[in-house]
Amino acid sequence: MATTADFEAAQQRVQQLPSKPDNSTLLKLYALFKQASEGDVTGERPGGFDFKGIAKYDAWAGLRGKSQEEARQEYVDFVNSLF
């Protein structure tokens, strides 16, 4: 399993990507980061015309039940795969 130091290093490394990732990659990074750092999504799903908020909420909610340790490892592995 990835340590907290590995997770923090991956957070720094993702900032060094040579180009901006596509939206699906950004959503996956966001969801894994939030699940690893906060656990399951809380609060209500955004409504109305907040399409970005809805997409982010849905991506995070899709990981509901995944442990923070698992999400941390997946985040580290995914960031490494982008290089």
C-alpha positions in Angstrom: 0.0 0.0 0.0 1.1 3.5 -0.7 2.3 5.5 2.3 1.2 9.1 3.0 4.6 10.2 1.7 4.0 8.4 -1.6 0.5 10.0 -1.8 1.9 13.5 -1.2 4.8 12.9 -3.7 2.2 11.9 -6.3 0.2 15.1 -5.6 3.4 17.1 -6.3 4.3 15.0 -9.4 0.9 15.4 -11.0 1.6 19.2 -11.1 4.5 18.4 -13.4 2.5 16.8 -16.2 3.8 18.0 -19.6 0.3 18.8 -20.8 -3.2 19.2 -19.2 -5.0 15.8 -19.1 -8.4 15.3 -20.7 -11.5 15.7 -18.6 -12.0 12.0 -17.9 -8.4 11.8 -16.5 -9.0 15.0 -14.4 -12.2 13.5 -13.0 -10.5 10.3 -12.1 -7.6 12.1 -10.4 -10.1 14.3 -8.5 -12.2 11.4 -7.4 -9.3 9.2 -6.2 -7.7 12.2 -4.4 -11.0 13.0 -2.6 -11.6 9.4 -1.7 -8.1 9.0 -0.4 -8.0 12.2 1.6 -11.6 12.4 2.9 -13.3 9.0 2.4 -16.8 8.6 1.0 -18.6 11.6 -0.5 -20.9 13.5 1.7 -23.5 16.2 1.1 -26.0 16.4 -1.6 -25.4 16.1 -5.3 -25.3 19.6 -6.9 -28.3 20.4 -9.0 -29.3 22.8 -11.7 -26.7 23.9 -14.3 -23.6 23.1 -12.1 -22.4 20.5 -14.7 -18.9 20.6 -13.4 -20.0 20.1 -9.8 -22.3 17.3 -10.8 -19.5 15.5 -12.8 -17.1 15.8 -9.9 -19.7 14.6 -7.3 -20.6 11.6 -9.5 -17.0 10.7 -10.1 -16.3 10.7 -6.3 -19.6 9.0 -5.5 -18.6 6.2 -7.9 -15.8 5.3 -5.5 -18.1 5.0 -2.5 -17.1 2.1 -0.2 -13.5 2.0 -1.4 -11.1 2.4 1.5 -8.9 5.5 1.8 -5.8 3.2 1.6 -7.0 1.6 -1.6 -7.8 5.0 -3.1 -4.4 6.3 -2.1 -2.6 3.4 -3.8 -4.8 3.8 -7.0 -4.1 7.5 -7.0 -0.3 6.9 -6.8 -0.4 4.2 -9.5 -2.6 6.3 -11.8 -0.3 9.4 -11.5 2.7 7.2 -12.2 1.0 5.8 -15.3 0.5 9.3 -16.7 4.3 9.7 -17.1 
